[in-house]
């Protein structure tokens, strides 16, 4: 599974300031976020962490995100470049679970090596982001900047 933890971490940290006191997710019913976007259901109202814990959460969340897209990587061997894999990990890290990613991949198969082009891969990535973000009604400036940075990292300019 080639990807760069350092690049994904740098991308996320260049955009977000960690949330050290849990905040209610806008539009949610009692779901909280902390650190660099951790929203795993274990985050509670009033929870406080420090920078070291935020960094540890981010590292753990990126590893979990890499696991979420492992099946896609297996199907895409030789198709996706490391930087594209890193962009996918960043997108996956922004999700509370693997469920929506798995639903998308079941409905939208990655093209085979013989039919894949840069345009096809870019369209697939943009479609993935649109699918995952359809429930985001009021994206923050940071969220918008993150998605823009992920697109650039994937190779979409």
Secondary structure, 3 states (H helix, E strand, C coil): CCCCHHHHHHHHHHHCCCEEEEEECCCCCCCEEEECCECCCCCCCCCECCHHHHHHHHHHHHHHHHHHCHHHHHHCCCCCCHHHHHHHHHHHHCCCCCHHHHHHHHHCCCCCCCCCCHHHHHHHHHHHHHHHHCCCCCCCHHHHHHHHHHHHHHCCC
